[in-house]
Amino acid sequence: MTKRKDYTVEFEEGWADELELDQEQYNALIDGIKQLVATGEIFENATPVSELPEDEQQEILESIRNKNTRH
């Protein structure tokens, strides 16, 4: 049996500011994302960046570079 790594989910402040959700909908979205991570489903259904079109790959990489503030 393979032991699954436990992951934590952190949400950056303001990440959902553009979404029009009431508090109940917001909480349900957060809970849903955390559940997808906890069960591993988020990883099973993910598309590797390398399989995306080149322009989307570049957009993702630029976004990561611009937001990488951890030192």
Buried (B, 14 or more C-beta within 10 A) or exposed (E): EEEEEEEEEEEEEEEBEEEEEEEEEEEEBEEEEBEBBBEEEBEEEEEEEEEEEEEEBEEEEEEEEEEEEEE
